[in-house]
Amino acid sequence: MWRRLGLTAMFALPAIVARLTGTELPSGITVLVYGAGVVASAVLLSWAAEAAQVDISGSLAIAILALIAVLPEYAVDLYFSYTAGGDPTYTQFAAANMTGSNRLLIGIGWPVVAFVGFWALRRARRRGVAESGTRPLVAAGREPVVILARRNRVELAFLAVASAYAFLIPLTRSIAWYDAVVLLALFGAYLWRVTREGRGEPELIGVAADIAVLPQRQRRALVTVLFVAAAAIVVMAAKPFADGLVGTGETLRIDQFLLVQWLAPLSSEAPELIVATIFAWRLHAADGLGMLLSAKVNQWTLLVGSLWVAYTLGGGGGGPLPLDGRQTEEFLLTSAQALLAFAILADRRFGPWDAAAIFGLFVLQFPFPTTDVRLVFSAVYIAVALGLLVRKRRYLPGIFASIWRWERPSAQADEGSSTGAATV
């Protein structure tokens, strides 16, 4: 444990030294140095947040874990929004980073967790593993599937509401104060809702598991130190990392919008994706997917709603954060993808074809970064989503009823045992 903690801290050391000494670095080197700091801080935050579940009871622990894990992403995006309040050229980067992080989480994160879980299940079958509960229920010849717990209907309900509201933002071509109020209120309601429902004991892995078994006083002290250290690294690294991305794009004549949209989220969300993938490899793909689902709700409510707040504090004067034509299209595409994601998970099942469809639609967009293609993919997302919602309409009342009706900690989704599907 201590060796891995020290190694992670070493990755952040160049960023700390460069920032404290005021050393000026070339744009490309700046991205590498401070990007490593962002990744290191995200890893430390993930370990600390997971270990903190031992001392934080209830579903709130999972929501806090998902929230803290994406704080580095928030820091970078909020910096862009804050700077845009005084420098309009940065407005596009706030929207770029936000849409990229949201689409990456679903388009890459969800399929990777599912496919790793299916591969782990295949290995378990070869070894003759056939356990119940959160382990696979093996049924030869049947398609494997990730089945979310019944409690995850809460995240699905808030994802649906936030996604429906998000379609209004492209119509106004801006993020205004009332959008911030609605989305931040949704996030507050989500946190309140998850505190009303208990959960079983957390299952920890790696460094987090090692921290969790420490004596209470030592564990809490170490978790606190990790939180403070990671937060300090994020604060120091966010600004130069963000500026370095913009400078690198200008120097190398690469589309700055695309660079900010994909490289920044990939670096800041990598640790979270790794944790979810490890869960899947250990035959707990439902837990990994559930964590990414909670992170999506956090980003789609708190992050988007906070952009206007940061913009205003940075000199926006309380006016709306404007979106140009490209940003509007990206926001529409992101909203459409979120709607499809909800529709696919409406029955709480995520199979190989679902993962392939989400991943395929995400990847196919990259060779054609034009307005027509973005609009066509948005239409495809929406059409498929509406078709799935009609097909799965019997599940919708239960999803939305979960907002005010909660399950006992023992309530789990175990349809796999009755249908014969192999679950992970």
Phi, psi and omega per residue, in radians:
M1 nan -0.881 -3.079
W2 -1.138 -0.605 3.118
R3 -1.123 -0.751 -3.136
R4 -1.213 -0.636 3.064
L5 -1.105 -0.765 3.135
G6 -1.146 -0.706 3.128
L7 -1.109 -0.724 3.110
T8 -1.119 -0.722 3.113
A9 -1.103 -0.609 3.130
M10 -1.110 -0.586 3.089
F11 -1.113 -0.551 -3.115
A12 -1.490 -0.292 -3.028
L13 -1.023 -0.810 3.123
P14 -0.998 -0.668 3.120
A15 -1.144 -0.725 3.138
I16 -1.108 -0.831 -3.118
V17 -1.106 -0.801 -3.120
A18 -1.077 -0.700 -3.107
R19 -1.268 -0.741 -3.117
L20 -1.192 -0.572 -3.141
T21 -1.564 -0.126 -3.136
G22 1.235 0.427 -3.117
T23 -1.183 2.243 3.090
E24 -1.546 2.239 -3.109
L25 -2.098 2.657 3.010
P26 -1.000 2.691 -3.044
S27 -0.961 -0.810 -3.117
G28 -1.092 -0.760 3.110
I29 -1.157 -0.641 3.114
T30 -1.033 -0.770 3.130
V31 -1.076 -0.760 -3.126
L32 -1.163 -0.819 -3.077
V33 -1.158 -0.900 -3.092
Y34 -1.368 -0.455 3.018
G35 -1.106 -0.696 3.067
A36 -1.092 -0.636 3.091
G37 -1.141 -0.708 3.112
V38 -1.111 -0.783 3.131
V39 -1.104 -0.772 -3.139
A40 -1.080 -0.740 3.133
S41 -1.122 -0.660 3.130
A42 -1.150 -0.669 3.105
V43 -1.125 -0.800 3.134
L44 -1.100 -0.704 3.112
L45 -1.120 -0.706 -3.140
S46 -1.092 -0.797 3.128
W47 -1.092 -0.798 -3.110
A48 -1.131 -0.734 -3.111
A49 -1.164 -0.689 3.108
E50 -1.144 -0.792 3.138
A51 -1.130 -0.538 -3.126
A52 -1.165 -0.293 3.121
Q53 -1.079 -0.432 3.122
V54 -1.109 -0.569 -3.077
D55 -1.828 -0.058 3.102
I56 -2.082 1.943 -3.058
S57 -1.491 2.793 3.012
G58 1.497 3.106 -3.106
S59 -1.143 -0.359 3.131
L60 -0.995 -0.559 -3.135
A61 -1.042 -0.739 -3.131
I62 -1.171 -0.717 3.127
A63 -1.131 -0.708 3.123
I64 -1.157 -0.709 3.098
L65 -1.011 -0.858 -3.129
A66 -1.118 -0.640 -3.132
L67 -1.195 -0.854 -3.084
I68 -1.138 -0.639 -3.098
A69 -1.082 -0.455 -3.116
V70 -1.807 0.186 3.131
L71 -1.033 -0.705 3.072
P72 -1.007 -0.675 3.083
E73 -1.105 -0.723 3.123
Y74 -1.093 -0.747 -3.084
A75 -1.052 -0.778 -3.136
V76 -1.153 -0.811 -3.087
D77 -1.172 -0.722 3.140
L78 -1.191 -0.509 3.051
Y79 -1.125 -0.780 3.094
F80 -1.028 -0.773 -3.123
S81 -1.162 -0.739 3.130
Y82 -1.076 -0.789 -3.132
T83 -1.163 -0.572 3.133
A84 -1.108 -0.428 3.096
G85 -1.065 -0.507 3.116
G86 -1.931 -0.315 -3.123
D87 -2.300 1.720 -3.059
P88 -1.008 -0.379 -3.132
T89 -1.148 -0.320 -3.128
Y90 -1.528 -0.128 -3.102
T91 -1.027 -0.752 -3.109
Q92 -1.079 -0.541 -3.084
F93 -1.291 -0.544 3.081
A94 -1.103 -0.815 3.128
A95 -1.174 -0.664 -3.121
A96 -1.095 -0.833 -3.096
N97 -1.135 -0.696 -3.117
M98 -1.177 -0.820 -3.129
T99 -1.180 -0.647 3.122
G100 -1.115 -0.769 -3.115
S101 -1.144 -0.697 -3.141
N102 -1.183 -0.761 -3.120
R103 -1.251 -0.609 3.121
L104 -1.124 -0.699 -3.107
L105 -1.042 -0.742 -3.131
I106 -1.483 -0.848 -3.015
G107 -1.174 -0.551 3.132
I108 -1.920 -0.862 -3.034
G109 -1.042 -0.902 -3.091
W110 -1.100 -0.859 3.134
P111 -1.103 -0.692 -3.129
V112 -1.076 -0.786 3.120
V113 -1.052 -0.754 -3.133
A114 -1.140 -0.847 -3.089
F115 -1.152 -0.669 3.075
V116 -1.123 -0.704 3.096
G117 -1.093 -0.722 3.129
F118 -1.149 -0.690 3.122
W119 -1.152 -0.710 3.113
A120 -1.123 -0.635 3.104
L121 -1.152 -0.674 3.111
R122 -1.095 -0.735 3.084
R123 -1.079 -0.732 -3.127
A124 -1.124 -0.643 3.118
R125 -1.107 -0.726 3.135
R126 -1.076 -0.582 -3.117
R127 -1.547 0.018 3.083
G128 1.395 0.366 3.121
V129 -1.303 2.323 3.115
A130 -2.646 1.381 -3.087
E131 -1.980 2.839 -3.141
S132 -1.761 -2.970 3.125
G133 1.282 -2.257 -3.123
T134 -1.425 -0.116 3.063
R135 -1.477 2.932 -3.056
P136 -1.197 2.483 2.970
L137 -1.741 1.828 -2.947
V138 -1.478 2.233 3.050
A139 -2.414 1.862 -3.040
A140 -0.996 2.380 3.063
G141 1.493 -0.060 3.132
R142 -1.781 2.664 -3.121
E143 -1.274 2.307 3.091
P144 -1.227 2.699 -3.113
V145 -2.700 2.469 3.010
V146 -1.532 2.150 3.141
I147 -1.992 2.018 3.122
L148 -1.237 2.661 3.080
A149 -1.196 2.766 3.141
R150 -1.041 -0.574 -3.117
R151 -1.102 -0.418 3.138
N152 -1.232 -0.100 3.035
R153 -1.090 -0.450 3.094
V154 -1.088 -0.866 3.101
E155 -1.064 -0.692 3.124
L156 -1.103 -0.699 -3.137
A157 -1.097 -0.812 -3.119
F158 -1.258 -0.558 3.048
L159 -1.102 -0.711 -3.140
A160 -1.121 -0.804 -3.117
V161 -1.130 -0.808 -3.133
A162 -1.112 -0.674 -3.138
S163 -1.180 -0.696 3.104
A164 -1.086 -0.752 -3.138
Y165 -1.189 -0.615 -3.068
A166 -1.046 -0.444 3.128
F167 -1.167 -0.305 3.120
L168 -1.322 -0.491 -3.065
I169 -1.134 -0.773 3.071
P170 -1.060 -0.470 3.129
L171 -1.179 -0.610 3.141
T172 -1.609 -0.178 3.141
R173 0.987 0.627 3.129
S174 -2.919 2.843 2.987
I175 -1.953 1.883 -3.025
A176 -1.785 3.114 -3.082
W177 -1.086 -0.636 -3.117
Y178 -1.249 -0.510 3.030
D179 -1.132 -0.734 3.120
A180 -1.100 -0.733 -3.136
V181 -1.075 -0.831 -3.096
V182 -1.117 -0.847 -3.060
L183 -1.212 -0.689 3.096
L184 -1.204 -0.589 3.062
A185 -1.148 -0.684 3.080
L186 -1.078 -0.731 3.119
F187 -1.122 -0.751 3.101
G188 -1.064 -0.730 3.107
A189 -1.126 -0.650 3.114
Y190 -1.116 -0.805 3.111
L191 -1.080 -0.753 3.116
W192 -1.061 -0.722 -3.088
R193 -1.144 -0.737 -3.089
V194 -1.269 -0.349 3.068
T195 -1.285 -0.250 -3.112
R196 -1.518 -0.017 -3.033
E197 -2.213 2.246 3.140
G198 -1.401 2.836 3.076
R199 -2.386 2.791 3.097
G200 -1.298 -3.020 3.138
E201 -1.149 2.397 3.127
P202 -1.212 2.561 3.055
E203 -1.846 1.955 -3.034
L204 -1.835 2.736 -3.123
I205 -2.375 2.723 3.013
G206 1.082 -2.385 -3.093
V207 -1.052 -0.707 -3.141
A208 -1.034 -0.696 3.116
A209 -1.153 -0.670 3.115
D210 -1.149 -0.683 3.113
I211 -1.161 -0.684 -3.049
A212 -1.106 -0.490 -3.086
V213 -1.538 -0.036 3.086
L214 -1.182 2.752 3.029
P215 -0.968 2.591 -2.981
Q216 -0.915 -0.851 -3.080
R217 -1.114 -0.770 3.137
Q218 -1.163 -0.696 -3.138
R219 -1.093 -0.845 -3.112
R220 -1.133 -0.638 3.112
A221 -1.146 -0.768 -3.129
L222 -1.152 -0.740 3.114
V223 -1.058 -0.738 3.124
T224 -1.101 -0.771 3.119
V225 -1.073 -0.736 3.131
L226 -1.115 -0.743 3.105
F227 -1.050 -0.858 -3.092
V228 -1.124 -0.785 -3.116
A229 -1.116 -0.793 -3.132
A230 -1.120 -0.721 3.119
A231 -1.091 -0.708 3.125
A232 -1.124 -0.725 3.119
I233 -1.099 -0.753 3.133
V234 -1.054 -0.804 -3.127
V235 -1.062 -0.706 -3.119
M236 -1.292 -0.570 -3.005
A237 -1.603 -0.443 -2.985
A238 -1.027 -0.893 -3.066
K239 -1.120 -0.960 -3.133
P240 -1.110 -0.584 3.104
F241 -1.114 -0.806 3.137
A242 -1.112 -0.813 3.122
D243 -1.127 -0.610 3.120
G244 -1.118 -0.662 3.088
L245 -1.071 -0.795 3.138
V246 -1.112 -0.770 -3.138
G247 -1.143 -0.665 3.120
T248 -1.122 -0.738 3.101
G249 -1.063 -0.700 3.134
E250 -1.201 -0.734 -3.114
T251 -1.157 -0.790 -3.083
L252 -1.562 -0.002 -3.129
R253 1.019 0.705 3.052
I254 -1.734 2.531 3.116
D255 -0.954 1.951 -3.089
Q256 -1.106 -0.630 3.140
F257 -1.029 -0.845 -3.124
L258 -1.166 -0.648 -3.136
L259 -1.104 -0.796 3.127
V260 -1.229 -0.611 -3.073
Q261 -1.161 -0.622 -3.005
W262 -2.007 -0.673 -3.080
L263 -1.233 -0.769 -3.131
A264 -1.094 -0.880 3.109
P265 -1.098 -0.618 -3.116
L266 -1.093 -0.691 -3.123
S267 -1.296 -0.715 -3.058
S268 -1.380 -0.441 -3.119
E269 -1.746 -0.067 -3.121
A270 -0.971 -0.808 -3.124
P271 -1.066 -0.687 3.129
E272 -1.111 -0.738 3.110
L273 -1.134 -0.631 3.123
I274 -1.143 -0.767 3.130
V275 -1.059 -0.811 3.139
A276 -1.099 -0.641 3.125
T277 -1.189 -0.656 3.092
I278 -1.112 -0.703 3.057
F279 -0.986 -0.791 -3.121
A280 -1.124 -0.735 -3.139
W281 -1.085 -0.496 3.122
R282 -1.624 0.382 3.071
L283 1.166 0.576 3.053
H284 -2.232 0.847 -3.114
A285 -1.067 -0.559 3.133
A286 -1.103 -0.667 3.094
D287 -1.171 -0.734 3.123
G288 -1.123 -0.773 3.116
L289 -1.152 -0.661 3.103
G290 -1.088 -0.660 3.104
M291 -1.143 -0.747 3.121
L292 -1.194 -0.563 3.077
L293 -1.131 -0.754 3.096
S294 -1.111 -0.693 3.100
A295 -1.097 -0.653 3.104
K296 -1.107 -0.737 3.101
V297 -1.080 -0.742 3.107
N298 -1.038 -0.840 -3.103
Q299 -1.174 -0.681 -3.039
W300 -1.333 -0.219 3.117
T301 -2.008 -1.158 -3.062
L302 -1.145 -0.832 -3.086
L303 -1.119 -0.885 -3.122
V304 -1.101 -0.745 3.130
G305 -1.137 -0.548 -3.106
S306 -1.333 -0.313 -3.119
L307 -1.041 -0.747 3.134
W308 -1.145 -0.681 3.137
V309 -1.071 -0.836 3.129
A310 -1.115 -0.702 3.124
Y311 -1.075 -0.745 3.136
T312 -1.154 -0.784 3.131
L313 -1.118 -0.479 -3.128
G314 -1.457 0.013 3.111
G315 2.060 0.202 -3.135
G316 -1.258 -0.215 3.062
G317 1.220 0.315 3.120
G318 1.497 -0.058 3.119
G319 -1.353 2.960 -3.138
P320 -1.217 2.594 3.033
L321 -1.375 1.937 -3.016
P322 -1.296 2.607 3.048
L323 -2.123 2.201 3.099
D324 -1.410 -3.034 -3.057
G325 -1.032 -0.791 -3.110
R326 -1.164 -0.755 3.134
Q327 -1.101 -0.681 3.119
T328 -1.082 -0.753 3.110
E329 -1.120 -0.719 3.130
E330 -1.122 -0.676 3.133
F331 -1.172 -0.716 3.100
L332 -1.087 -0.766 3.136
L333 -1.102 -0.692 3.120
T334 -1.154 -0.712 3.104
S335 -1.128 -0.714 -3.137
A336 -1.145 -0.697 3.109
Q337 -1.114 -0.708 3.124
A338 -1.106 -0.673 3.106
L339 -1.114 -0.756 3.111
L340 -1.121 -0.699 3.120
A341 -1.050 -0.756 3.091
F342 -1.095 -0.770 -3.108
A343 -1.080 -0.709 3.134
I344 -1.126 -0.670 -3.089
L345 -1.606 0.134 -3.104
A346 -1.022 -0.546 3.092
D347 -1.681 0.157 3.105
R348 1.136 0.336 3.124
R349 -2.027 2.397 -3.123
F350 -2.358 1.756 -3.064
G351 -1.751 -3.138 -3.119
P352 -1.027 -0.705 -3.136
W353 -1.202 -0.612 3.075
D354 -1.106 -0.829 3.139
A355 -1.092 -0.723 -3.141
A356 -1.132 -0.692 -3.137
A357 -1.153 -0.793 3.129
I358 -1.069 -0.798 -3.115
F359 -1.187 -0.765 -3.110
G360 -1.094 -0.794 3.124
L361 -1.114 -0.588 3.120
F362 -1.201 -0.821 -3.056
V363 -1.232 -0.648 -3.064
L364 -1.140 -0.284 -3.133
Q365 -1.278 -0.498 -2.952
F366 -1.156 -0.676 -3.139
P367 -1.201 -0.218 -3.035
F368 -2.298 1.222 -3.104
P369 -1.417 1.128 -3.134
T370 -2.160 2.890 -3.118
T371 -1.045 -0.837 -3.096
D372 -1.032 -0.730 -3.118
V373 -1.160 -0.741 3.129
R374 -1.073 -0.713 -3.136
L375 -1.214 -0.675 3.126
V376 -1.129 -0.788 3.127
F377 -1.133 -0.638 3.079
S378 -1.061 -0.772 3.134
A379 -1.116 -0.695 3.126
V380 -1.126 -0.816 3.103
Y381 -0.954 -0.855 -3.062
I382 -1.159 -0.775 -3.113
A383 -1.089 -0.808 3.134
V384 -1.135 -0.706 3.139
A385 -1.077 -0.791 -3.136
L386 -1.110 -0.686 3.094
G387 -1.089 -0.750 3.121
L388 -1.164 -0.654 -3.133
L389 -1.160 -0.641 3.071
V390 -1.136 -0.739 -3.133
R391 -1.167 -0.611 -3.071
K392 -1.846 0.413 -3.027
R393 -1.066 -0.433 -3.116
R394 -1.210 -0.289 3.118
Y395 -1.520 -0.316 -3.009
L396 -1.133 -0.756 3.116
P397 -0.991 -0.709 3.139
G398 -1.151 -0.628 3.126
I399 -1.123 -0.885 -3.075
F400 -1.296 -0.467 3.056
A401 -1.182 -0.405 -3.118
S402 -1.156 -0.283 3.136
I403 -1.086 -0.646 -3.133
W404 -2.012 0.014 3.110
R405 -2.186 2.126 -3.071
W406 -2.005 2.752 -3.058
E407 -1.649 2.747 2.976
R408 -1.244 2.697 -3.118
P409 -0.973 -0.467 -3.089
S410 -1.408 -0.185 -3.100
A411 -1.245 2.099 -3.125
Q412 -2.282 2.808 3.051
A413 -1.527 2.003 -3.099
D414 -2.270 0.572 -3.131
E415 -1.032 -0.426 -3.108
G416 -1.025 -0.574 -3.112
S417 -1.245 -0.435 -3.115
S418 -1.665 -0.465 -3.113
T419 -1.644 -0.342 -3.101
G420 1.557 -0.027 3.108
A421 -1.217 2.526 3.085
A422 -1.430 2.185 -3.051
T423 -2.016 2.649 3.031
V424 -2.320 nan nan
